[in-house]
Amino acid sequence: MAKWGTVLDVTEIRRISDTKEVETVYRYTVRSAGGIVFTEVVKEADTAPDKLSKILQAKAEKLDATKAL
């Protein structure tokens, strides 16, 4: 588990984009370090480990900070 959270599930979704092309996105279900479970839809281009980690970490930290209020 990364210090910001754990990926619980990944679902591949194919859909039609605004430009009428088929695109693949991934829905990540994540549990933050604070125990909040959330989902984030990520485009295929953003699934490189370094990019993905930054996206999920930012959302997890934001949710944990909100919970702390």
PDB file of N, CA, C, O and CB in Angstrom:
ATOM      1  N   MET A   1       0.848  -1.178   0.000  1.00  0.00           N
ATOM      2  CA  MET A   1       0.000   0.000   0.000  1.00  0.00           C
ATOM      3  C   MET A   1       0.892   1.239   0.000  1.00  0.00           C
ATOM      4  O   MET A   1       1.808   1.369   0.812  1.00  0.00           O
ATOM      5  CB  MET A   1      -0.964  -0.001   1.225  1.00  0.00           C
ATOM      6  N   ALA A   2       0.602   2.133  -0.921  1.00  0.00           N
ATOM      7  CA  ALA A   2       1.288   3.419  -0.925  1.00  0.00           C
ATOM      8  C   ALA A   2       0.807   4.202   0.289  1.00  0.00           C
ATOM      9  O   ALA A   2      -0.273   3.928   0.813  1.00  0.00           O
ATOM     10  CB  ALA A   2       1.026   4.211  -2.257  1.00  0.00           C
ATOM     11  N   LYS A   3       1.596   5.172   0.740  1.00  0.00           N
ATOM     12  CA  LYS A   3       1.202   5.895   1.948  1.00  0.00           C
ATOM     13  C   LYS A   3      -0.072   6.717   1.763  1.00  0.00           C
ATOM     14  O   LYS A   3      -0.689   7.128   2.746  1.00  0.00           O
ATOM     15  CB  LYS A   3       2.323   6.800   2.387  1.00  0.00           C
ATOM     16  N   TRP A   4      -0.470   6.959   0.515  1.00  0.00           N
ATOM     17  CA  TRP A   4      -1.690   7.738   0.262  1.00  0.00           C
ATOM     18  C   TRP A   4      -2.922   6.875   0.056  1.00  0.00           C
ATOM     19  O   TRP A   4      -4.034   7.398   0.131  1.00  0.00           O
ATOM     20  CB  TRP A   4      -1.497   8.610  -0.944  1.00  0.00           C
ATOM     21  N   GLY A   5      -2.781   5.562  -0.202  1.00  0.00           N
ATOM     22  CA  GLY A   5      -3.954   4.717  -0.379  1.00  0.00           C
ATOM     23  C   GLY A   5      -3.674   3.416  -1.103  1.00  0.00           C
ATOM     24  O   GLY A   5      -2.528   3.085  -1.404  1.00  0.00           O
ATOM     25  N   THR A   6      -4.760   2.676  -1.379  1.00  0.00           N
ATOM     26  CA  THR A   6      -4.683   1.370  -2.032  1.00  0.00           C
ATOM     27  C   THR A   6      -5.704   1.287  -3.157  1.00  0.00           C
ATOM     28  O   THR A   6      -6.860   1.674  -2.983  1.00  0.00           O
ATOM     29  CB  THR A   6      -4.910   0.234  -1.014  1.00  0.00           C
ATOM     30  N   VAL A   7      -5.278   0.781  -4.311  1.00  0.00           N
ATOM     31  CA  VAL A   7      -6.205   0.552  -5.424  1.00  0.00           C
ATOM     32  C   VAL A   7      -6.950  -0.750  -5.141  1.00  0.00           C
ATOM     33  O   VAL A   7      -6.335  -1.804  -4.980  1.00  0.00           O
ATOM     34  CB  VAL A   7      -5.448   0.490  -6.814  1.00  0.00           C
ATOM     35  N   LEU A   8      -8.277  -0.666  -5.082  1.00  0.00           N
ATOM     36  CA  LEU A   8      -9.105  -1.836  -4.792  1.00  0.00           C
ATOM     37  C   LEU A   8      -9.567  -2.550  -6.049  1.00  0.00           C
ATOM     38  O   LEU A   8      -9.660  -3.778  -6.066  1.00  0.00           O
ATOM     39  CB  LEU A   8     -10.304  -1.431  -3.977  1.00  0.00           C
ATOM     40  N   ASP A   9      -9.862  -1.785  -7.116  1.00  0.00           N
ATOM     41  CA  ASP A   9     -10.407  -2.383  -8.336  1.00  0.00           C
ATOM     42  C   ASP A   9     -10.130  -1.468  -9.520  1.00  0.00           C
ATOM     43  O   ASP A   9     -10.047  -0.248  -9.376  1.00  0.00           O
ATOM     44  CB  ASP A   9     -11.929  -2.643  -8.194  1.00  0.00           C
ATOM     45  N   VAL A  10      -9.987  -2.079 -10.693  1.00  0.00           N
ATOM     46  CA  VAL A  10      -9.824  -1.335 -11.946  1.00  0.00           C
ATOM     47  C   VAL A  10     -10.801  -1.929 -12.957  1.00  0.00           C
ATOM     48  O   VAL A  10     -10.824  -3.141 -13.169  1.00  0.00           O
ATOM     49  CB  VAL A  10      -8.332  -1.401 -12.478  1.00  0.00           C
ATOM     50  N   THR A  11     -11.611  -1.063 -13.583  1.00  0.00           N
ATOM     51  CA  THR A  11     -12.581  -1.491 -14.584  1.00  0.00           C
ATOM     52  C   THR A  11     -12.298  -0.779 -15.892  1.00  0.00           C
ATOM     53  O   THR A  11     -12.211   0.448 -15.930  1.00  0.00           O
ATOM     54  CB  THR A  11     -14.025  -1.214 -14.114  1.00  0.00           C
ATOM     55  N   GLU A  12     -12.154  -1.545 -16.967  1.00  0.00           N
ATOM     56  CA  GLU A  12     -11.938  -0.963 -18.291  1.00  0.00           C
ATOM     57  C   GLU A  12     -13.293  -0.634 -18.907  1.00  0.00           C
ATOM     58  O   GLU A  12     -14.210  -1.455 -18.899  1.00  0.00           O
ATOM     59  CB  GLU A  12     -11.128  -1.934 -19.211  1.00  0.00           C
ATOM     60  N   ILE A  13     -13.403   0.584 -19.442  1.00  0.00           N
ATOM     61  CA  ILE A  13     -14.653   1.033 -20.044  1.00  0.00           C
ATOM     62  C   ILE A  13     -14.368   1.565 -21.435  1.00  0.00           C
ATOM     63  O   ILE A  13     -13.480   2.397 -21.619  1.00  0.00           O
ATOM     64  CB  ILE A  13     -15.341   2.113 -19.172  1.00  0.00           C
ATOM     65  N   ARG A  14     -15.113   1.089 -22.402  1.00  0.00           N
ATOM     66  CA  ARG A  14     -15.013   1.629 -23.765  1.00  0.00           C
ATOM     67  C   ARG A  14     -16.264   2.457 -24.015  1.00  0.00           C
ATOM     68  O   ARG A  14     -17.386   2.019 -23.760  1.00  0.00           O
ATOM     69  CB  ARG A  14     -14.857   0.479 -24.846  1.00  0.00           C
ATOM     70  N   ARG A  15     -16.040   3.666 -24.521  1.00  0.00           N
ATOM     71  CA  ARG A  15     -17.166   4.562 -24.757  1.00  0.00           C
ATOM     72  C   ARG A  15     -16.892   5.427 -25.971  1.00  0.00           C
ATOM     73  O   ARG A  15     -15.770   5.484 -26.474  1.00  0.00           O
ATOM     74  CB  ARG A  15     -17.439   5.438 -23.524  1.00  0.00           C
ATOM     75  N   ILE A  16     -17.937   6.100 -26.432  1.00  0.00           N
ATOM     76  CA  ILE A  16     -17.826   7.006 -27.571  1.00  0.00           C
ATOM     77  C   ILE A  16     -17.467   8.399 -27.036  1.00  0.00           C
ATOM     78  O   ILE A  16     -18.137   8.928 -26.149  1.00  0.00           O
ATOM     79  CB  ILE A  16     -19.163   7.040 -28.407  1.00  0.00           C
ATOM     80  N   SER A  17     -16.409   8.975 -27.586  1.00  0.00           N
ATOM     81  CA  SER A  17     -15.986  10.300 -27.147  1.00  0.00           C
ATOM     82  C   SER A  17     -16.839  11.383 -27.800  1.00  0.00           C
ATOM     83  O   SER A  17     -17.694  11.096 -28.638  1.00  0.00           O
ATOM     84  CB  SER A  17     -14.504  10.525 -27.469  1.00  0.00           C
ATOM     85  N   ASP A  18     -16.596  12.624 -27.406  1.00  0.00           N
ATOM     86  CA  ASP A  18     -17.317  13.752 -27.994  1.00  0.00           C
ATOM     87  C   ASP A  18     -17.049  13.875 -29.491  1.00  0.00           C
ATOM     88  O   ASP A  18     -17.870  14.420 -30.229  1.00  0.00           O
ATOM     89  CB  ASP A  18     -16.931  15.046 -27.291  1.00  0.00           C
ATOM     90  N   THR A  19     -15.905  13.372 -29.936  1.00  0.00           N
ATOM     91  CA  THR A  19     -15.551  13.442 -31.359  1.00  0.00           C
ATOM     92  C   THR A  19     -16.000  12.195 -32.114  1.00  0.00           C
ATOM     93  O   THR A  19     -15.566  11.952 -33.240  1.00  0.00           O
ATOM     94  CB  THR A  19     -14.042  13.628 -31.520  1.00  0.00           C
ATOM     95  N   LYS A  20     -16.877  11.404 -31.484  1.00  0.00           N
ATOM     96  CA  LYS A  20     -17.470  10.192 -32.087  1.00  0.00           C
ATOM     97  C   LYS A  20     -16.453   9.079 -32.346  1.00  0.00           C
ATOM     98  O   LYS A  20     -16.628   8.271 -33.258  1.00  0.00           O
ATOM     99  CB  LYS A  20     -18.149  10.553 -33.394  1.00  0.00           C
ATOM    100  N   GLU A  21     -15.405   9.043 -31.551  1.00  0.00           N
ATOM    101  CA  GLU A  21     -14.417   7.969 -31.654  1.00  0.00           C
ATOM    102  C   GLU A  21     -14.519   7.086 -30.409  1.00  0.00           C
ATOM    103  O   GLU A  21     -14.935   7.538 -29.343  1.00  0.00           O
ATOM    104  CB  GLU A  21     -12.969   8.546 -31.814  1.00  0.00           C
ATOM    105  N   VAL A  22     -14.134   5.830 -30.565  1.00  0.00           N
ATOM    106  CA  VAL A  22     -14.132   4.919 -29.425  1.00  0.00           C
ATOM    107  C   VAL A  22     -12.900   5.233 -28.576  1.00  0.00           C
ATOM    108  O   VAL A  22     -11.782   5.308 -29.085  1.00  0.00           O
ATOM    109  CB  VAL A  22     -14.138   3.415 -29.890  1.00  0.00           C
ATOM    110  N   GLU A  23     -13.125   5.414 -27.283  1.00  0.00           N
ATOM    111  CA  GLU A  23     -12.001   5.651 -26.385  1.00  0.00           C
ATOM    112  C   GLU A  23     -12.072   4.665 -25.229  1.00  0.00           C
ATOM    113  O   GLU A  23     -13.148   4.198 -24.856  1.00  0.00           O
ATOM    114  CB  GLU A  23     -12.000   7.113 -25.863  1.00  0.00           C
ATOM    115  N   THR A  24     -10.926   4.361 -24.678  1.00  0.00           N
ATOM    116  CA  THR A  24     -10.858   3.462 -23.537  1.00  0.00           C
ATOM    117  C   THR A  24     -10.473   4.279 -22.317  1.00  0.00           C
ATOM    118  O   THR A  24      -9.490   5.019 -22.334  1.00  0.00           O
ATOM    119  CB  THR A  24      -9.846   2.302 -23.782  1.00  0.00           C
ATOM    120  N   VAL A  25     -11.255   4.136 -21.263  1.00  0.00           N
ATOM    121  CA  VAL A  25     -10.947   4.773 -19.983  1.00  0.00           C
ATOM    122  C   VAL A  25     -10.967   3.688 -18.914  1.00  0.00           C
ATOM    123  O   VAL A  25     -11.507   2.601 -19.120  1.00  0.00           O
ATOM    124  CB  VAL A  25     -11.967   5.928 -19.648  1.00  0.00           C
ATOM    125  N   TYR A  26     -10.379   3.997 -17.789  1.00  0.00           N
ATOM    126  CA  TYR A  26     -10.321   3.053 -16.678  1.00  0.00           C
ATOM    127  C   TYR A  26     -10.894   3.704 -15.434  1.00  0.00           C
ATOM    128  O   TYR A  26     -10.551   4.836 -15.095  1.00  0.00           O
ATOM    129  CB  TYR A  26      -8.873   2.578 -16.426  1.00  0.00           C
ATOM    130  N   ARG A  27     -11.785   2.964 -14.747  1.00  0.00           N
ATOM    131  CA  ARG A  27     -12.350   3.454 -13.498  1.00  0.00           C
ATOM    132  C   ARG A  27     -11.622   2.753 -12.354  1.00  0.00           C
ATOM    133  O   ARG A  27     -11.713   1.537 -12.188  1.00  0.00           O
ATOM    134  CB  ARG A  27     -13.901   3.206 -13.428  1.00  0.00           C
ATOM    135  N   TYR A  28     -10.905   3.544 -11.578  1.00  0.00           N
ATOM    136  CA  TYR A  28     -10.153   3.038 -10.438  1.00  0.00           C
ATOM    137  C   TYR A  28     -10.967   3.258  -9.173  1.00  0.00           C
ATOM    138  O   TYR A  28     -11.455   4.359  -8.918  1.00  0.00           O
ATOM    139  CB  TYR A  28      -8.767   3.728 -10.331  1.00  0.00           C
ATOM    140  N   THR A  29     -11.110   2.199  -8.383  1.00  0.00           N
ATOM    141  CA  THR A  29     -11.720   2.308  -7.065  1.00  0.00           C
ATOM    142  C   THR A  29     -10.577   2.238  -6.070  1.00  0.00           C
ATOM    143  O   THR A  29      -9.788   1.294  -6.072  1.00  0.00           O
ATOM    144  CB  THR A  29     -12.800   1.176  -6.807  1.00  0.00           C
ATOM    145  N   VAL A  30     -10.500   3.263  -5.210  1.00  0.00           N
ATOM    146  CA  VAL A  30      -9.338   3.430  -4.337  1.00  0.00           C
ATOM    147  C   VAL A  30      -9.800   3.678  -2.903  1.00  0.00           C
ATOM    148  O   VAL A  30     -10.823   4.324  -2.675  1.00  0.00           O
ATOM    149  CB  VAL A  30      -8.442   4.596  -4.830  1.00  0.00           C
ATOM    150  N   ARG A  31      -9.036   3.161  -1.938  1.00  0.00           N
ATOM    151  CA  ARG A  31      -9.256   3.499  -0.524  1.00  0.00           C
ATOM    152  C   ARG A  31      -8.084   4.372  -0.097  1.00  0.00           C
ATOM    153  O   ARG A  31      -6.927   3.954  -0.158  1.00  0.00           O
ATOM    154  CB  ARG A  31      -9.380   2.199   0.391  1.00  0.00           C
ATOM    155  N   SER A  32      -8.397   5.588   0.335  1.00  0.00           N
ATOM    156  CA  SER A  32      -7.347   6.521   0.757  1.00  0.00           C
ATOM    157  C   SER A  32      -6.765   6.073   2.092  1.00  0.00           C
ATOM    158  O   SER A  32      -7.321   5.196   2.754  1.00  0.00           O
ATOM    159  CB  SER A  32      -7.900   7.967   0.866  1.00  0.00           C
ATOM    160  N   ALA A  33      -5.653   6.674   2.485  1.00  0.00           N
ATOM    161  CA  ALA A  33      -5.025   6.345   3.764  1.00  0.00           C
ATOM    162  C   ALA A  33      -5.964   6.640   4.925  1.00  0.00           C
ATOM    163  O   ALA A  33      -5.881   5.996   5.970  1.00  0.00           O
ATOM    164  CB  ALA A  33      -3.718   7.122   3.936  1.00  0.00           C
ATOM    165  N   GLY A  34      -6.860   7.613   4.747  1.00  0.00           N
ATOM    166  CA  GLY A  34      -7.830   7.959   5.783  1.00  0.00           C
ATOM    167  C   GLY A  34      -9.062   7.077   5.789  1.00  0.00           C
ATOM    168  O   GLY A  34      -9.951   7.273   6.618  1.00  0.00           O
ATOM    169  N   GLY A  35      -9.141   6.097   4.875  1.00  0.00           N
ATOM    170  CA  GLY A  35     -10.258   5.156   4.844  1.00  0.00           C
ATOM    171  C   GLY A  35     -11.404   5.536   3.928  1.00  0.00           C
ATOM    172  O   GLY A  35     -12.432   4.858   3.927  1.00  0.00           O
ATOM    173  N   ILE A  36     -11.262   6.594   3.152  1.00  0.00           N
ATOM    174  CA  ILE A  36     -12.321   7.023   2.236  1.00  0.00           C
ATOM    175  C   ILE A  36     -12.203   6.223   0.939  1.00  0.00           C
ATOM    176  O   ILE A  36     -11.127   6.156   0.344  1.00  0.00           O
ATOM    177  CB  ILE A  36     -12.235   8.562   1.954  1.00  0.00           C
ATOM    178  N   VAL A  37     -13.304   5.621   0.504  1.00  0.00           N
ATOM    179  CA  VAL A  37     -13.331   4.886  -0.759  1.00  0.00           C
ATOM    180  C   VAL A  37     -13.899   5.814  -1.831  1.00  0.00           C
ATOM    181  O   VAL A  37     -14.962   6.408  -1.653  1.00  0.00           O
ATOM    182  CB  VAL A  37     -14.181   3.567  -0.639  1.00  0.00           C
ATOM    183  N   PHE A  38     -13.169   5.931  -2.955  1.00  0.00           N
ATOM    184  CA  PHE A  38     -13.607   6.808  -4.041  1.00  0.00           C
ATOM    185  C   PHE A  38     -13.267   6.182  -5.380  1.00  0.00           C
ATOM    186  O   PHE A  38     -12.469   5.248  -5.460  1.00  0.00           O
ATOM    187  CB  PHE A  38     -12.959   8.201  -3.920  1.00  0.00           C
ATOM    188  N   THR A  39     -13.888   6.712  -6.439  1.00  0.00           N
ATOM    189  CA  THR A  39     -13.577   6.264  -7.786  1.00  0.00           C
ATOM    190  C   THR A  39     -13.041   7.436  -8.592  1.00  0.00           C
ATOM    191  O   THR A  39     -13.376   8.594  -8.343  1.00  0.00           O
ATOM    192  CB  THR A  39     -14.820   5.651  -8.468  1.00  0.00           C
ATOM    193  N   GLU A  40     -12.213   7.108  -9.549  1.00  0.00           N
ATOM    194  CA  GLU A  40     -11.643   8.115 -10.447  1.00  0.00           C
ATOM    195  C   GLU A  40     -11.574   7.494 -11.840  1.00  0.00           C
ATOM    196  O   GLU A  40     -11.038   6.398 -12.007  1.00  0.00           O
ATOM    197  CB  GLU A  40     -10.216   8.597  -9.958  1.00  0.00           C
ATOM    198  N   VAL A  41     -12.115   8.194 -12.841  1.00  0.00           N
ATOM    199  CA  VAL A  41     -12.059   7.730 -14.226  1.00  0.00           C
ATOM    200  C   VAL A  41     -10.853   8.386 -14.875  1.00  0.00           C
ATOM    201  O   VAL A  41     -10.702   9.607 -14.849  1.00  0.00           O
ATOM    202  CB  VAL A  41     -13.384   8.065 -15.010  1.00  0.00           C
ATOM    203  N   VAL A  42      -9.985   7.544 -15.466  1.00  0.00           N
ATOM    204  CA  VAL A  42      -8.717   8.010 -16.023  1.00  0.00           C
ATOM    205  C   VAL A  42      -8.634   7.598 -17.489  1.00  0.00           C
ATOM    206  O   VAL A  42      -8.923   6.452 -17.833  1.00  0.00           O
ATOM    207  CB  VAL A  42      -7.511   7.443 -15.220  1.00  0.00           C
ATOM    208  N   LYS A  43      -8.241   8.526 -18.343  1.00  0.00           N
ATOM    209  CA  LYS A  43      -8.066   8.205 -19.758  1.00  0.00           C
ATOM    210  C   LYS A  43      -6.876   7.263 -19.929  1.00  0.00           C
ATOM    211  O   LYS A  43      -5.952   7.251 -19.116  1.00  0.00           O
ATOM    212  CB  LYS A  43      -7.863   9.497 -20.595  1.00  0.00           C
ATOM    213  N   GLU A  44      -6.919   6.485 -20.988  1.00  0.00           N
ATOM    214  CA  GLU A  44      -5.877   5.501 -21.235  1.00  0.00           C
ATOM    215  C   GLU A  44      -4.491   6.147 -21.299  1.00  0.00           C
ATOM    216  O   GLU A  44      -3.509   5.556 -20.849  1.00  0.00           O
ATOM    217  CB  GLU A  44      -6.165   4.753 -22.529  1.00  0.00           C
ATOM    218  N   ALA A  45      -4.411   7.345 -21.851  1.00  0.00           N
ATOM    219  CA  ALA A  45      -3.129   8.033 -21.969  1.00  0.00           C
ATOM    220  C   ALA A  45      -2.527   8.396 -20.610  1.00  0.00           C
ATOM    221  O   ALA A  45      -1.319   8.609 -20.504  1.00  0.00           O
ATOM    222  CB  ALA A  45      -3.298   9.285 -22.801  1.00  0.00           C
ATOM    223  N   ASP A  46      -3.356   8.465 -19.582  1.00  0.00           N
ATOM    224  CA  ASP A  46      -2.891   8.849 -18.249  1.00  0.00           C
ATOM    225  C   ASP A  46      -2.632   7.658 -17.332  1.00  0.00           C
ATOM    226  O   ASP A  46      -2.498   7.836 -16.122  1.00  0.00           O
ATOM    227  CB  ASP A  46      -3.899   9.757 -17.606  1.00  0.00           C
ATOM    228  N   THR A  47      -2.557   6.447 -17.885  1.00  0.00           N
ATOM    229  CA  THR A  47      -2.378   5.262 -17.049  1.00  0.00           C
ATOM    230  C   THR A  47      -0.924   4.869 -16.854  1.00  0.00           C
ATOM    231  O   THR A  47      -0.639   3.837 -16.246  1.00  0.00           O
ATOM    232  CB  THR A  47      -3.119   4.115 -17.644  1.00  0.00           C
ATOM    233  N   ALA A  48       0.003   5.679 -17.361  1.00  0.00           N
ATOM    234  CA  ALA A  48       1.419   5.421 -17.077  1.00  0.00           C
ATOM    235  C   ALA A  48       1.594   5.512 -15.562  1.00  0.00           C
ATOM    236  O   ALA A  48       1.017   6.400 -14.935  1.00  0.00           O
ATOM    237  CB  ALA A  48       2.371   6.446 -17.836  1.00  0.00           C
ATOM    238  N   PRO A  49       2.373   4.619 -14.965  1.00  0.00           N
ATOM    239  CA  PRO A  49       2.455   4.561 -13.500  1.00  0.00           C
ATOM    240  C   PRO A  49       2.745   5.898 -12.813  1.00  0.00           C
ATOM    241  O   PRO A  49       2.150   6.195 -11.777  1.00  0.00           O
ATOM    242  CB  PRO A  49       3.510   3.591 -13.113  1.00  0.00           C
ATOM    243  N   ASP A  50       3.638   6.700 -13.365  1.00  0.00           N
ATOM    244  CA  ASP A  50       3.966   7.970 -12.713  1.00  0.00           C
ATOM    245  C   ASP A  50       2.811   8.962 -12.784  1.00  0.00           C
ATOM    246  O   ASP A  50       2.530   9.653 -11.804  1.00  0.00           O
ATOM    247  CB  ASP A  50       5.207   8.580 -13.348  1.00  0.00           C
ATOM    248  N   LYS A  51       2.136   9.041 -13.933  1.00  0.00           N
ATOM    249  CA  LYS A  51       0.988   9.943 -14.082  1.00  0.00           C
ATOM    250  C   LYS A  51      -0.188   9.481 -13.230  1.00  0.00           C
ATOM    251  O   LYS A  51      -0.814  10.281 -12.535  1.00  0.00           O
ATOM    252  CB  LYS A  51       0.564  10.034 -15.555  1.00  0.00           C
ATOM    253  N   LEU A  52      -0.478   8.205 -13.288  1.00  0.00           N
ATOM    254  CA  LEU A  52      -1.611   7.646 -12.552  1.00  0.00           C
ATOM    255  C   LEU A  52      -1.441   7.845 -11.049  1.00  0.00           C
ATOM    256  O   LEU A  52      -2.381   8.227 -10.352  1.00  0.00           O
ATOM    257  CB  LEU A  52      -1.772   6.157 -12.871  1.00  0.00           C
ATOM    258  N   SER A  53      -0.257   7.586 -10.571  1.00  0.00           N
ATOM    259  CA  SER A  53       0.014   7.746  -9.151  1.00  0.00           C
ATOM    260  C   SER A  53      -0.237   9.181  -8.697  1.00  0.00           C
ATOM    261  O   SER A  53      -0.815   9.402  -7.633  1.00  0.00           O
ATOM    262  CB  SER A  53       1.449   7.341  -8.840  1.00  0.00           C
ATOM    263  N   LYS A  54       0.186  10.140  -9.484  1.00  0.00           N
ATOM    264  CA  LYS A  54      -0.019  11.551  -9.137  1.00  0.00           C
ATOM    265  C   LYS A  54      -1.504  11.904  -9.103  1.00  0.00           C
ATOM    266  O   LYS A  54      -1.955  12.617  -8.206  1.00  0.00           O
ATOM    267  CB  LYS A  54       0.711  12.457 -10.137  1.00  0.00           C
ATOM    268  N   ILE A  55      -2.264  11.407 -10.079  1.00  0.00           N
ATOM    269  CA  ILE A  55      -3.708  11.687 -10.152  1.00  0.00           C
ATOM    270  C   ILE A  55      -4.429  11.123  -8.936  1.00  0.00           C
ATOM    271  O   ILE A  55      -5.197  11.828  -8.281  1.00  0.00           O
ATOM    272  CB  ILE A  55      -4.314  11.098 -11.444  1.00  0.00           C
ATOM    273  N   LEU A  56      -4.180   9.836  -8.632  1.00  0.00           N
ATOM    274  CA  LEU A  56      -4.869   9.183  -7.520  1.00  0.00           C
ATOM    275  C   LEU A  56      -4.417   9.745  -6.175  1.00  0.00           C
ATOM    276  O   LEU A  56      -5.230   9.914  -5.266  1.00  0.00           O
ATOM    277  CB  LEU A  56      -4.628   7.675  -7.561  1.00  0.00           C
ATOM    278  N   GLN A  57      -3.137  10.031  -6.047  1.00  0.00           N
ATOM    279  CA  GLN A  57      -2.621  10.580  -4.800  1.00  0.00           C
ATOM    280  C   GLN A  57      -3.219  11.957  -4.510  1.00  0.00           C
ATOM    281  O   GLN A  57      -3.584  12.248  -3.371  1.00  0.00           O
ATOM    282  CB  GLN A  57      -1.096  10.670  -4.854  1.00  0.00           C
ATOM    283  N   ALA A  58      -3.319  12.801  -5.533  1.00  0.00           N
ATOM    284  CA  ALA A  58      -3.879  14.144  -5.348  1.00  0.00           C
ATOM    285  C   ALA A  58      -5.325  14.065  -4.849  1.00  0.00           C
ATOM    286  O   ALA A  58      -5.712  14.795  -3.936  1.00  0.00           O
ATOM    287  CB  ALA A  58      -3.815  14.941  -6.670  1.00  0.00           C
ATOM    288  N   LYS A  59      -6.122  13.173  -5.456  1.00  0.00           N
ATOM    289  CA  LYS A  59      -7.520  13.065  -5.038  1.00  0.00           C
ATOM    290  C   LYS A  59      -7.626  12.479  -3.634  1.00  0.00           C
ATOM    291  O   LYS A  59      -8.437  12.942  -2.832  1.00  0.00           O
ATOM    292  CB  LYS A  59      -8.311  12.203  -6.030  1.00  0.00           C
ATOM    293  N   ALA A  60      -6.819  11.469  -3.330  1.00  0.00           N
ATOM    294  CA  ALA A  60      -6.848  10.852  -1.994  1.00  0.00           C
ATOM    295  C   ALA A  60      -6.476  11.869  -0.924  1.00  0.00           C
ATOM    296  O   ALA A  60      -7.132  11.945   0.115  1.00  0.00           O
ATOM    297  CB  ALA A  60      -5.889   9.644  -1.929  1.00  0.00           C
ATOM    298  N   GLU A  61      -5.438  12.643  -1.168  1.00  0.00           N
ATOM    299  CA  GLU A  61      -5.007  13.633  -0.183  1.00  0.00           C
ATOM    300  C   GLU A  61      -6.048  14.738  -0.012  1.00  0.00           C
ATOM    301  O   GLU A  61      -6.268  15.220   1.099  1.00  0.00           O
ATOM    302  CB  GLU A  61      -3.664  14.238  -0.594  1.00  0.00           C
ATOM    303  N   LYS A  62      -6.684  15.136  -1.105  1.00  0.00           N
ATOM    304  CA  LYS A  62      -7.721  16.164  -1.024  1.00  0.00           C
ATOM    305  C   LYS A  62      -8.906  15.663  -0.191  1.00  0.00           C
ATOM    306  O   LYS A  62      -9.423  16.392   0.654  1.00  0.00           O
ATOM    307  CB  LYS A  62      -8.192  16.571  -2.441  1.00  0.00           C
ATOM    308  N   LEU A  63      -9.333  14.420  -0.430  1.00  0.00           N
ATOM    309  CA  LEU A  63     -10.455  13.861   0.328  1.00  0.00           C
ATOM    310  C   LEU A  63     -10.103  13.686   1.803  1.00  0.00           C
ATOM    311  O   LEU A  63     -10.925  13.974   2.673  1.00  0.00           O
ATOM    312  CB  LEU A  63     -10.879  12.519  -0.268  1.00  0.00           C
ATOM    313  N   ASP A  64      -8.892  13.219   2.090  1.00  0.00           N
ATOM    314  CA  ASP A  64      -8.481  13.053   3.478  1.00  0.00           C
ATOM    315  C   ASP A  64      -8.408  14.405   4.199  1.00  0.00           C
ATOM    316  O   ASP A  64      -8.755  14.504   5.376  1.00  0.00           O
ATOM    317  CB  ASP A  64      -7.124  12.342   3.546  1.00  0.00           C
ATOM    318  N   ALA A  65      -7.956  15.440   3.489  1.00  0.00           N
ATOM    319  CA  ALA A  65      -7.879  16.770   4.089  1.00  0.00           C
ATOM    320  C   ALA A  65      -9.281  17.305   4.384  1.00  0.00           C
ATOM    321  O   ALA A  65      -9.504  17.951   5.407  1.00  0.00           O
ATOM    322  CB  ALA A  65      -7.118  17.739   3.158  1.00  0.00           C
ATOM    323  N   THR A  66     -10.214  17.033   3.486  1.00  0.00           N
ATOM    324  CA  THR A  66     -11.596  17.460   3.681  1.00  0.00           C
ATOM    325  C   THR A  66     -12.214  16.733   4.869  1.00  0.00           C
ATOM    326  O   THR A  66     -12.947  17.332   5.656  1.00  0.00           O
ATOM    327  CB  THR A  66     -12.426  17.211   2.410  1.00  0.00           C
ATOM    328  N   LYS A  67     -11.921  15.455   4.996  1.00  0.00           N
ATOM    329  CA  LYS A  67     -12.451  14.656   6.116  1.00  0.00           C
ATOM    330  C   LYS A  67     -11.912  15.185   7.445  1.00  0.00           C
ATOM    331  O   LYS A  67     -12.615  15.146   8.455  1.00  0.00           O
ATOM    332  CB  LYS A  67     -12.078  13.155   5.947  1.00  0.00           C
ATOM    333  N   ALA A  68     -10.685  15.675   7.452  1.00  0.00           N
ATOM    334  CA  ALA A  68     -10.055  16.159   8.680  1.00  0.00           C
ATOM    335  C   ALA A  68     -10.707  17.443   9.195  1.00  0.00           C
ATOM    336  O   ALA A  68     -10.563  17.787  10.369  1.00  0.00           O
ATOM    337  CB  ALA A  68      -8.571  16.397   8.443  1.00  0.00           C
ATOM    338  N   LEU A  69     -11.422  18.147   8.322  1.00  0.00           N
ATOM    339  CA  LEU A  69     -12.066  19.383   8.762  1.00  0.00           C
ATOM    340  C   LEU A  69     -13.164  19.039   9.693  1.00  0.00           C
ATOM    341  O   LEU A  69     -13.851  19.929  10.194  1.00  0.00           O
ATOM    342  CB  LEU A  69     -12.598  20.203   7.587  1.00  0.00           C
TER     343      LEU A  69
END
